Amino acid sequence: MTKIFLAGATGMLGSKIAEDLRRHGALVRALVRPQTSRGDAARALAGRGVEIVEGSVLDSVERLARVVEDSEVIISAVQGGDEVVTQGQVNLLRAAEKAGVPRMIPSDFAIDLFRLDYGDNVFLDHRKKADEAFGDSHVQPTSVLVGAFIEVMTAPFIEMIDWDRGTFSYWGDGDQPCDFTTVADTAAYTAAVALDPGTAGRPVRVAGDVLSMKEFHAAVERGSGHRLELHNQGSVEDLAAEIRRRKAVSASPTGYVALQYAWAMVSGKAKLDPLDNARYPRVRPTGVAEFARQYARQRT
């Protein structure tokens, strides 16, 4: 059985990765921070047969090397700022080197950050910095790139759908294809990639749905049964100007980073191409219309 080491296992994505790995027979050891190791999420992992190890990606490389020993793959599903996502993941990489772990899946579950320049997205910059550390390493990375989480695109954070007002707002011409995947399908693809040594050393690009913003709007209306009035916020250039305006007045990146994700998508700069969906036929992803149908049932 494949032995997997998983960091970020109690998070929304990490817990689903652990569940999918166990379902397919992998042995999973999860790094869980001491303050959460006795919580409900950690107990649920243990109940699925996951081995729990207390610690943090910010621990010393020497300690991390001991806990990742004998693993065939390290998966990082950590979230956070520069310290965790950059330094923490580099710590994991150095531990993998020290312990002789051959493969690692970094926490790159997003649009194609390799096509972005530094400054295009403040959060993805942290991931780009961590990924650069693989350049002089014998550990082979496989980034799983999935586009945007459908859950995020339908939430207030992204400033697109206002369910209460019945509006759908977008930037650009609305015709640029974009990539969307649910969290559950991202976990399923990640588990499949972890169990597939043929992907070592290259990114894997997968998407649950590929739609323009106009098509996304139509799919949400069709699935949810709710009419959402289309509002065009302006061109891609207008969006770039709005990002600059917000950066100048925001106290933190949360004031503008959602728009940076939107710009990378509607400009086409971070489009996933080519897609590797056919490599994993067992994963039958949920499209936007079906997600909206399920979401609407939960709201009623």
LUMMI-550241 format. One record per residue (C-alpha): z, y, x; residue in one letter. Coordinates in steps of 0.05 Angstrom, whole numbers, plus 5000, padded with zeros to 4 digits. Layout:
ZYXa...
***
This chain:
500050005000m498350705024t504451105046k504251835025i508952405044f509152954992l512053665000a512854094939g513953484896a518453804843t513354344826g508554354767m502854064809l506853654859g510553254806s503953054773k501052854841i507052404853a506352094784e498851954794d499951664864l505351184838r500850984780r495650754831h500550374874g501950854931a508750894964l511051624959v516551964999r518052674974a521153245011l525953604963v530254204979r537754054978p539054534921q534054164876t535053454900s540053294845r536253654790g532253374732d525553404769a528153014829a531452494783r524852414746a521252284812l526451774833a525651434766g518351334781r519950994847g519151604892v523551614954e527252284957i528752605024v532653255027e529753805069g524854385073s518154525104v521855065143l526154535178d524954405252s518654035272v523053505303e526753355238r520353375197l517052895246a522552395233r521652425157v514052385157v513951805206e509851195183d506051615131s498551535127e497452205092v501452835082i500253235018i502853935014s503554234944a508154794965v507755484933q510656144956g509656705005g507356735077d513556405105e512955765064v505455725056v503655915127t509455745173q512055185130g505254835127q504154935202v510954605212n508554015171l502153985212l505953985279r510653445251a504553035232a501953105303e508552895333k509252295286a502052075292g500252195219v492552205217p491052605153r493753205114m491853525048i494154255052p496154674991s489254974981d488354814907f484155414887a477255734891i473355644956d477856025004l473355835062f467956295034r472756875028l474257395082d481257615100y483358155052g479557874993d485857534965n492757644993v495556974971f489556574996l490156935063d496656545075h492855895063r487156105108k492056245165k495355565156a488555215155d486555535221e492055125255a487854495243f482654765292g486254495354d489553895320s487853155318h490553125246v484553145199q485153605139p482153525070t482754135026s482153974951v478554574921l478654604845v476855314825g481855644777a487255284738f485355314664i492755414648e492756054689v486256314661m489056274590t495756584608a497557324606p497957364683f490457354691i489357924640e483657574605m485957284538i490657654491d492057154436w496157644395d490858194395r485157694391g481357954451t477757654511f476758134570s472258004630y469058364688w461858314713g455758104673d459257484645g453657024669d456256804737q458256064736p465655954754c469855324765d475855124724f480554524727t487154344694t493454224734v493653494711a486453374733d487753724800t493453224811a488952644793a483452864840y488652994895t491452294888a484452004891a482852404954v489352184987a487351454975l480251585001d480151605078p472651775076g474252495061t478152615126a476153245162g472453595105r473953965041p472953624973v470454074917r471553854845v471754204778a473654014708g468754504678d463554994704v462455584657l460656314659s465756794629m461456844566k461256084562e468756044575f469856524517h465556104471a469055464493a475955764479v473756004410e470655334394r476654934417g482255384390s478955584325g480956304339h476056884343r476957294406l473257964409e469458044475l471258644517h467258794581n471859154630q466259384676g461859144733s463858744794v463859404832e468359714779d473159124789l473259234864a474959964852a480559774804e483459294856i483559854908r486860324858r492359824841r493559654914k494860384928a500360434874v503259724870s509959554901a507858824910s501458404909p503158154839t500458824815g493358664835y492557944860v490257694791a484358164796l482857914866q482157214838y477657474783a473357864833w472357244877a470056854816m465657354778v462357594843s460456874859g463356924929k468256354920a463855884878k464855144894l458354824918d456754264922p461453904875l464253214892d466052994821n461452384824a465552104882r471452004834y468851724768p475751484747r477852204737v475352434669r477153174669p479053594610t474154154595g475954854572v474354724498a478854104496e484454474533f483955054483a484354544426r490754244454q493554934469y492355174398a495854564369r501954724413q502155444389r502255254315t
***
